Amino acid sequence: MFLELLKPDHWVDKYADYLYNYTIVRVNDHIVAQDLISETFLAGLKSKNNFKGEASERTWLISILKRKIIDYYRKLNSKKGKAEVHISYRDDDSEGDWLEENAADPFDKTAEDKMENRELGLAILECLDQLPEKQARIFKMKTVENFDTEAICKEYNITPSNLWVIIHRARKSLAECLEKNWFN
């Protein structure tokens, strides 16, 4: 019954950009991000019988992706794959272990987390405003509003290759802008 809710043949068009945006800020490596997304889609296909329909398809894929990201760091930081993930951090106010403190429960948001998310959202909007108008609009249509690739190409009279170049350039510009204005 719930398998009818899943549409794996649409996952790339519908969710690839969202999953990429989610992943790239966590792994900061374009190739690793693409690999993790591919692994997520493959794992989703393999475990589609486990989909219960209690969450949206996108939320279900994100939960798979989160485990893939944790596995990636576990493998990266382990000796022979047996060590736990420990990503240490230190800033002006605190230091600690990322996985224990920041990945425990993604739904347990403190007021500080919510404020930081709002601030990041504002920083992203400011950076979007600095993009060329056409690039910003196409980026928003594809990544925020989830427009179909074909619809965007038709509206702007561009090829899918042109669309992906525009999206790539927008992502790169946004990442640079956020590095300068948010992460410092």
Buried (B, 14 or more C-beta within 10 A) or exposed (E): EEEEEBEEEEBBBBBBBBBBBBBBEBBEEBEBBBBBBBBBBEBBEEEBEEBEEEEEBBEBBBEBBBEBBBBBBBEEEEEEEEEEBBBEEEEEEEEBBEBEEEBEEEEEEEEEEEEEEEEBEEBBEEBBEEBEEEBBBBBBBBBEEEBEBEEBBEEBEBEEEBBBEBBEBBBEBBBEBBEEEBEE
